[in-house]
């Protein structure tokens, strides 16, 4: 499923796209807050490949078919822009980067980073993935019988370590647990801001804002240490971090400053581990529920 967001009113052509009416003022926001996954599953089954969902004054279109997603993201991608409502929330934690930019700025970043994800380079990630997984399994085997583990925490840690080694040539073993908690907090805060009609400004010391700022501090300290270490020692690493640090602005010839590097590194750390860790967690949960399937592995 993919999304396209617009500020079009209910009288625009987009209103002809089928979808639930929802609350007169809030739209589908109450149901989104109660059960986000259930909302998207139900409306996809009821309304089909394209569904219009209104949240307050914002119309969001959920694209549920492979052909529709391909058209939006690939075949006709220049026809769509990233919604500023969600982008502004993402920028609170991620800043300006590949995810939160559009147009030429996005294209420049995409071309810069693309070589780090060529097939040959990805094929070389296998050793780092195997080593990190084996270390995790070794630690599990050393636990006493009956010990309990938070599998989300475990999968977050191992995928973060893999992302650190493959993209930035650093071992995040010591920082993985704290970083995993920080990125989880960041994700929860983004969802909170998107689902709250009038959230208090970031400078207001609410519990959510304090947790978010603490999470950002943890992330920023780790990322700055990675940047500082690379600037001090340099070397030829042929990784994504080297590509970012060696890049030069086409007009000014200037390199990225630390703030710009920070934004791209944070995005790659977040995108490089969160979805994989979540998938692994659910896979392990389902295997535990179906031991007959686990036995086949």
Secondary structure, DSSP 8 states (H G I E B T S, - for coil): -EEEEE---TTSGGGGS-----BTTTBTHHHHHH-HHHHHHHHHHHH-SEEEEEETTEEEEEE-SHHHHHIIIIITGGG----HHHHHHHHHHH-SSTTT--HHHHHHHHHHHHGGGSHHHHHTTHHHHHHHHHHHHHHHHTS-TT----HHHHHHHHHHHHHHHHHHS---TTTHHHHHHHHHHHHHHHHHHHH-TT---TTS--HHHHHHHHHHHHHHHHHHHHHHHHHHH-----SHHHHHHH-B-TTT--B--HHHHHHHHHHHHHHHHHHHHHHHHHHHHHHHH-HHHHTT-
